[in-house]
């Protein structure tokens, strides 16, 4: 298995997933409370795997089949990643926090429905997985495109399992602004590194 596409997929997927948001707050909350926390993590992982697969096989295949579309996707993806990274650096300068309070689902059915809601009702999840992941994966040929997708899926699984299993352990750290400063800085650095590789590839086509 080619290592470079896997690392890029893992880095991009991880950078997009760990951004502070309602889904992460919800997963962490259920982990802290041990409220069907493994089911919550599994639902999030399955949703990400399905969406990333659609992005890689759909958008990614379209991009890979057209040199013009591939170049447009490379520059568009790089611009988005630069903007995304800038936002992460700004967030790192301000410091953030993640509240772990809120209403918990007291039944399995309610918890699953809440998990699906915070995952699928967020429009950014489709931009991240279908459009961005698909566009970036289109820069790779087969089978590296699928290896890239596998890296992104691995990052998703690792992150949600970490939040769920380590909820009680990591909750105090996630309440500290300095933790998010460090995390946001690493996210920004990852996004800019991948953007640079896209620009390099587009220029040298």
Order of alpha helices (4+ residues) and beta strands (2+ residues): alpha-alpha-alpha-alpha-alpha-alpha-alpha-alpha-alpha-alpha-alpha
